[in-house]
Amino acid sequence: MTVSITDTSVLVLLAQRDSFSVLARLALPAIVPDIIETEEILPAAAKHPEHVQRYQLAKQSGLFRLEPLLGAAYGDYLRLRKRRSSPARNRGEDACVALALLYPGSVIYLDDDRGANRARDELGDPARVKTSADLPWIGLPVLVRRERDGAG
C-alpha cells in the first residue's frame, strides 16, 4: 500500500487556510501518524481552537485517517528518536519517516527544510519527500495577505 503521509507543518497550513479539501485530490490516500495528533495537534487546542476544530472535521469527513505506529514502524520511530539531540522536538517528522519506511513508495508532505533533508537521506529517494507547494491547490481559493499602504 502506498499513501500520502502528512506532517504537522502541512496540517497547520491546511488548518490556517481552511483547505483540508486539498487532501481529497491526492493520488494516494492521506494518513497522519497518531503521534502527531496526540502530541502536537490536540495540545494546540487551547491556543488555536478553530484550527483544531477544522482538523477534527477533516478527519471525521474521511479526508485523512490516523495511522498508529506499531511493530516495525514503531521500531524505526524509536531508532530515529535516538539520534535526536532534543528529544521533545520533531516527533512528527520521525513518525512520518517511520511510516514511509513501512509503506514503500509512499510520499511525505513536510514543510521544514531540515526535516525534509533528513527524510530524503533516510528514505534514499528525494522524490518521496514533498512540500505543501506540491499539493494540488488548483481551483481552491488562495489567501492573499494584503500589505497596509499607510493610507487611512
KAVENKA-V858654 format. One record per residue. RES is the residue in one letter. SS is DSSP state (H for helix, E for strand, C for the rest). Layout:
BEGIN
res->[RES | RES]
ss->[SS | SS]
END
This chain:
BEGIN
res->[M | T | V | S | I | T | D | T | S | V | L | V | L | L | A | Q | R | D | S | F | S | V | L | A | R | L | A | L | P | A | I | V | P | D | I | I | E | T | E | E | I | L | P | A | A | A | K | H | P | E | H | V | Q | R | Y | Q | L | A | K | Q | S | G | L | F | R | L | E | P | L | L | G | A | A | Y | G | D | Y | L | R | L | R | K | R | R | S | S | P | A | R | N | R | G | E | D | A | C | V | A | L | A | L | L | Y | P | G | S | V | I | Y | L | D | D | D | R | G | A | N | R | A | R | D | E | L | G | D | P | A | R | V | K | T | S | A | D | L | P | W | I | G | L | P | V | L | V | R | R | E | R | D | G | A | G]
ss->[C | C | E | E | E | E | C | H | H | H | H | H | H | H | H | H | H | C | C | H | H | H | H | H | H | C | C | C | E | E | E | E | E | H | H | H | H | H | H | H | H | H | H | H | H | C | C | C | H | H | H | H | H | H | H | H | H | H | H | H | C | C | C | C | E | E | E | C | C | C | H | H | H | H | H | H | H | H | H | H | H | H | C | C | C | C | C | C | C | C | H | H | H | H | H | H | H | H | H | H | H | H | C | C | C | C | E | E | E | C | C | C | H | H | H | H | H | H | H | H | H | H | H | C | C | H | H | H | E | E | C | H | H | H | C | C | C | C | C | C | C | C | C | C | C | C | C | C | C | C | C | C]
END
